[in-house]
Amino acid sequence: MNEYAEIKGYRNTENGTELLVLIPERQFQTKIKRFAENKKVKAMIRIDDNRHITIEQLRKAHVLMAEIATYLGYYMEWFKSLMKSWYVEVYGDLKDGFSMANMSVDQARRFINLIIEFAFEMDIPLRYKDMPIIVEINDYLYICLRYKKCAICGEKAEVHHWDTVGANGGRKYDDSKLRKIALCDKHHRLYSDSMHNIGRDEFAKKYHVHGIIYIE
């Protein structure tokens, strides 16, 4: 059993190092009891070294896959195998053995993006309000632009300029040099807190998004 965890406290003792470990948003007391021997549970701890897949990336991938698998009614392990096979087919690496624990940071980033693309392709609703803090934001914004999905709510979107066209030379300015974002009509103009109504900077602060260079 592999789970994302956070070390909240630690101290040296005569017997070694004691840790206070938190597994966020999960209740594992019953399951942990099953593995206990003399009230002790054996575990292996891996601390991020910034070269291999980070614990945070591992958590993000599992959160996304669990959400999609639940929506589709699939077993998590079956869906995970599907995503692994698709990754190998698309990128051509990890053919000799796909292990998320052995991924590099870049491989993990590509894998997470692939999971998001799968959801967009299948029109699967995700917790979009959490996406800017769950995934690599620039990758997410690019995928939203590519699939014409609102970066805030996931609804059908249009590509909108983040930079003001008039401030950059109007029609004479090369559009490819302007930053863009994918937004639905509601988040672009209709809602009281839309980008048009509260302004770009306030909108960015509220939703943790921004424009990126995107060429269709």
C-alpha positions in Angstrom: 0.0 0.0 0.0 1.5 3.3 -1.1 0.1 6.6 0.1 1.1 10.3 0.1 2.0 11.4 3.6 3.5 14.4 5.4 6.0 14.3 8.2 4.6 16.8 10.8 7.2 16.2 13.5 10.4 14.3 14.3 12.8 13.8 17.1 15.9 11.7 17.9 15.6 9.1 20.6 17.9 6.3 22.0 16.1 3.8 19.7 16.2 5.9 16.5 14.1 8.7 15.1 10.5 9.1 16.0 8.1 10.6 13.3 4.7 12.1 13.5 3.2 11.2 10.1 -0.1 12.5 8.6 -1.9 11.0 5.6 -4.1 13.9 4.5 -7.8 13.5 3.7 -7.8 9.7 4.2 -9.0 7.5 7.1 -6.8 4.5 7.4 -7.1 3.4 11.0 -9.0 0.2 10.3 -6.7 -0.8 7.4 -3.5 -0.1 9.4 -4.8 -2.2 12.3 -4.9 -5.2 9.9 -1.2 -5.0 9.2 -0.2 -4.4 12.8 2.0 -6.8 14.7 2.4 -6.1 18.4 0.8 -2.7 17.8 3.6 -1.9 15.3 3.2 -1.5 11.5 6.2 -1.8 9.3 6.6 0.9 6.6 9.1 2.2 4.1 9.6 6.0 3.9 11.0 7.8 0.9 11.9 11.5 1.2 11.9 13.7 -2.0 15.3 14.3 -3.5 14.0 16.4 -6.4 15.4 14.0 -9.0 12.8 11.3 -9.0 9.0 11.8 -9.0 8.1 13.9 -6.0 5.7 12.7 -3.4 3.5 15.7 -4.3 3.4 14.5 -8.0 2.6 11.0 -6.9 -0.3 12.3 -4.8 -1.6 14.5 -7.7 -1.5 11.5 -10.1 -3.4 9.3 -7.7 -6.0 11.9 -6.9 -6.7 12.5 -10.6 -6.8 8.8 -11.4 -9.1 8.0 -8.5 -11.5 10.8 -9.4 -11.7 9.6 -13.0 -11.9 5.9 -12.2 -14.7 6.6 -9.7 -16.6 8.6 -12.3 -16.3 5.8 -14.9 -17.0 3.0 -12.5 -13.6 1.4 -13.1 -11.4 -0.3 -10.6 -8.5 2.1 -9.7 -5.8 -0.5 -10.5 -7.3 -1.2 -13.9 -7.5 2.4 -14.8 -4.0 3.0 -13.6 -2.8 0.2 -15.9 -4.7 1.9 -18.8 -2.9 5.2 -18.2 0.5 3.5 -17.9 -0.1 1.7 -21.3 -1.2 4.9 -22.9 1.9 6.8 -21.6 4.3 4.1 -23.0 2.5 4.3 -26.4 2.6 8.1 -26.6 6.1 8.8 -25.3 7.9 5.5 -26.0 9.9 5.4 -22.8 9.5 3.2 -19.7 8.8 0.2 -22.0 11.0 -2.1 -19.9 8.9 -1.6 -16.8 6.6 1.2 -15.8 7.0 2.1 -12.1 5.7 5.4 -11.0 8.1 5.3 -8.1 11.1 5.2 -10.5 9.9 8.1 -12.8 11.9 11.2 -13.2 10.2 14.6 -12.4 9.7 15.3 -16.1 8.2 11.8 -16.8 5.8 12.3 -13.9 4.8 15.7 -15.2 4.0 14.2 -18.6 2.1 11.4 -17.0 -0.1 13.8 -15.0 -0.8 15.9 -18.1 -1.8 12.7 -20.0 -4.3 11.9 -17.3 -5.8 15.4 -17.6 -6.0 15.1 -21.4 -7.8 11.7 -21.0 -10.4 13.4 -18.9 -10.8 16.3 -21.4 -11.0 13.8 -24.3 -13.8 11.8 -22.5 -15.5 15.0 -21.2 -15.1 13.8 -17.6 -15.9 16.4 -14.9 -13.1 17.2 -12.5 -12.8 19.4 -9.5 -11.7 22.3 -11.6 -11.6 24.8 -8.7 -8.7 22.7 -7.3 -6.8 22.2 -10.5 -4.5 25.2 -10.4 -3.1 24.0 -7.1 -3.2 20.3 -8.0 -1.2 20.3 -11.3 1.6 22.3 -13.0 -0.3 25.5 -13.8 1.2 26.3 -17.2 0.7 22.8 -18.4 -2.9 22.8 -17.3 -3.6 26.2 -18.9 -2.1 24.9 -22.2 -4.2 21.8 -22.1 -7.3 24.0 -21.5 -6.5 26.1 -24.5 -5.9 23.1 -26.7 -9.2 21.4 -25.7 -11.2 24.6 -25.4 -12.1 23.9 -21.8 -12.6 26.8 -19.3 -9.6 26.9 -17.0 -12.0 27.7 -14.1 -15.0 25.4 -14.5 -14.2 23.0 -17.3 -17.2 24.1 -19.5 -16.9 24.7 -23.2 -14.6 27.7 -23.7 -13.2 30.2 -26.2 -9.6 31.4 -26.4 -9.4 34.9 -25.0 -6.6 37.4 -24.9 -5.0 37.9 -21.5 -3.0 40.9 -22.7 -4.9 43.8 -24.1 -4.6 43.9 -27.8 -4.9 47.7 -28.1 -2.0 48.1 -25.6 0.2 46.1 -27.9 -0.3 47.8 -31.2 -3.9 46.7 -32.1 -4.3 44.9 -35.4 -0.7 45.4 -36.4 0.6 43.4 -33.5 1.5 39.8 -34.0 -1.2 37.8 -32.1 1.2 35.0 -31.4 3.0 37.2 -29.0 -0.1 37.8 -26.9 -0.8 35.7 -23.8 -4.1 33.9 -23.9 -6.5 31.9 -21.6 -9.4 29.6 -22.2 -12.6 30.9 -20.5 -16.3 30.2 -20.8 -18.7 33.1 -21.4 -19.6 33.1 -17.7 -16.1 33.5 -16.4 -15.1 35.8 -19.2 -18.0 38.3 -19.0 -21.2 37.2 -17.4 -20.4 36.5 -13.8 -20.0 39.4 -11.4 -16.5 38.1 -10.7 -15.7 37.4 -14.3 -12.4 38.6 -15.8 -14.2 41.4 -17.7 -16.0 42.7 -14.5 -13.2 42.5 -11.9 -10.2 43.0 -14.1 -7.4 40.7 -15.1 -5.2 41.2 -12.0 -8.0 40.5 -9.5 -9.2 37.6 -11.6 -5.7 36.1 -11.4 -5.5 36.5 -7.7 -9.0 35.0 -7.1 -8.6 31.9 -9.4 -4.8 31.5 -9.4 -4.6 31.5 -13.2 -2.8 33.7 -15.8 -2.4 33.9 -19.5 0.2 32.0 -21.5 1.6 32.2 -25.0 -0.4 29.8 -27.2 -0.4 29.4 -31.0 -3.3 27.5 -32.5 
